[in-house]
Amino acid sequence: MKEGEKLMEKKISFSAYFFIGLMLFALFFGAGNLIFPAYLGQLSGTNVWIAILGFLVTGAGLPLLGVLAIGVSGSSDVQSLASRVHPVYGVVFAIALYLTIGPFFALPRTGSVSFEIGIAPFLGEGNHPIALFIFSVVFFGISLWLSLSPSKIVDRVGKYLTPALLIFLAVLIIAALVKPLGEQTEPLKDYAVSPFTTGFLEGYNTMDALASLVFGIIVINAIRASGAKSKRDIAFACLKSGLIAVGCLAVVYVFVAYIGSMSVTKLGLFDNGGPVLSGAASFYFGQLGKVLLAFIIALACLTTSIGLITACASYFQKLYPKIRYGAYVTIFSAFACLVANVGLANLIEFSVPVLMMIYPLTIVLILLTFLNPLFKGRRVVYVSTMVFTGVISLMEGAKAFNIPLGPIEIFFNTYVPFYQNSLGWATLALCGFIVGIIIAACTKPTVERAHNEVNV
């Protein structure tokens, strides 16, 4: 058996790791991965390097851990992984995750970002609402059509557009290094006080840690097709391919944030990162550069939109097969079209409370997956840790919604470390984990443990 495993290992060449890594990068990479580091750069200014380190933890590190969690656990999908807490929780968590990266936030954002970078810079301010509506109808109409009729066009656009976008960004970065837009300005808002933590929380907006639990299955299937069969080989292949993907993401994040940090004096301060990239492209390459960037990003967003629609429709059709796949595609496309019209800045603002609730739960689930052998898959540990985390997650969401919490807020501010930095969930998750371990040590295992130990 060991000799067979070694032979399987030899079949996976570096080129296979490399191309799977690029595929994963393309799955993660969308316009949202550009606008948030650019905006971070604008607000963090001279603190950009500390802020981007925090951003890299959640924007690059967590997606890598998410893919590895799927590979290590042997779970068939995110619902299966979350069902380690409880089957009902698995369904609820999967639905919340798919709706977040789908029609509620990430999907409509593909249209909003395309408009913000590709159309808005060429229009007068008063023309934005009607233009956004027309653009959204066209954009999501095309997405709907291509999602209903899978075509090689989507694969070809994704295959050539991602490298084209990266080449354009590389040229833009080199131009910014040779001829900076301006001087870095003083940090603003929370970036002046706690740049690392603020950058860490800003990384939530990429939603890539959520998406990694969906994309992980795609990566594992590609790895298996390359020859890996054993759990160990798949885990190592996930790690190597994942490092390539997040390495590319990290390079893009760092340099886009650097461009943003020098842009305020020349371009002004914006309420999102879209105009930063458009303005930088125009500054270095004129109208042609702005048009080219708009065209590439619009097509890149289109492929992302199609991928999200098909992923969400496929999951919900599997969950509730009485509704046809085509009906789900139509519903999600139409809903995303409507939501996109609230505008990019509003869409980002509305998404923050939801992300503050779901991200801690996602991070803790990923970490528990790696710690699973330590407590032998005992469900009580999963439940205890998630209950403690869930309490603080709900509070973080309420706080982001500006809902007054009164004495509860005062208590948590006083007694829960890191709560004031919106990281109190880490403290309570640790408490829940310890409580779960103690309960597991004092009680006998049940049949659920055997279920959790499968493929771990």
C-alpha positions, 0 to 999 in steps of 0.5 A: 500500500505504501509503495502504491501511495508513493507511485500516486505521489509521483504522478502529481507534477509541479506543473499540476500543482501550479495550474491547479493553484492558478485555477484556485486563484481565478476562482477567488479573484474578482473585482472585490479583491481589488477595491478593498485593498485599494480603499484600505490603502486610502484610509491607512496611508502611512500605516498601510504596511501594518494594515495590509498585514492584518488584511492578508490574514483574513484575505489570504490566510483564511481562504488557504485554511478553508481549502485545506479544511475541506481537504483534511476533513474529507467532507463532500461539501460545506453542509457536510462539514458544518453538520459536525455541529449538528445536521440542522446547523449544517443546513442553516450554515450552508444556506447562510453562506451560499446566500451571502456569497450569492444573491445577497452580497457577493453576486450583486457586487459583481455588477456594482463593481463593474459599473463603478469602474467601467461606466461611472467614470464616464458619466455625470453624477446625476446620470448614475441611478438610471445608468446603473439600472440599465447596466444591471439589467444587461449584466445580469441578463447575460449572466442569466443566459450563460448560466442557463446554457453552460458554454465554453465561452465562460471557460475561455473568457476566464482562461484568458481574462484572468492573465490579461487582468494580471498583466494589466495590474503588473504594468500599473504596479510597475508604473506606480513604483517608477512614478508614484501618484503622490505622497502617503497621507496620514491614516484616517478613522480606525487605521490611525489607532489600530491598523492591524485589527482594522485591516484584519476586519476589512479582509472579511469583505473579500468573502473568500474565506466563505467561498473557500469552503465551496471552492475546496471541493473543486480543487480536491476533484482537480487534485484527484484527477491529477493522480492523488488518491490518499488523504495525505496526498490530497492534503499536501496537494491542497497545501501546495496549490493553495500556497500558489493561489494565496501567494498571487492574491497576497502580491496583488493585495500588497501592491494595490494597497500601496497604490491606494495609499498614495492616491488621496492627494492626486485623486481624492478620498472615495467611499470605496476602492473602485474609483482609485483603480480607474483614476490610477489607470487614467493617470498613467495610461490616459483614457485608453487605460481607463477603458481597457481596465473597465473592459477587463474587469467587467468581463472578469466580474461576468465570469465570477457572476456566472460561477456564483449563480451556477454554484448557488443554483446547484446547491439549492436545487440539490437541497430542494429538487422540486424547484428546477435549476433554471428557476433558481438561476432566474430567481438569483439573477433577478434578485441580484439585479435589484440589490445591485441598484442600491449602489456599491457603497451601500451594498458594502455597508449593508454586508458588514453586519452579516459578515461580522456574524458569519465570519467568526463562525466560519473561522472557528469551524475551520479551526475545529476541523484541524483540531478534530483529532485532538478531541476525537471528533466529539460533537459536544466540543463542536456544539459548545464552541459554536454556541459560545462563538454564536453569542458573540457573533450575534452581538457583533452583528447587532453592534454593526447594525447600531442596535443598542445593547445597553448593560450587555455591551458594558459587561462584554466591554469590561470582561471580554478581552478584545471585544472592543476590537471586534475580536471578542469572538476569539475569547469566547470561542476558546472558552467554549472549546475548553468547556466542550473538552471538559464535558467530553472528558467527563462523558462517554462518546455517542454514535455521533463521534464515529460520524465525525471521525469519518475521513479525518 
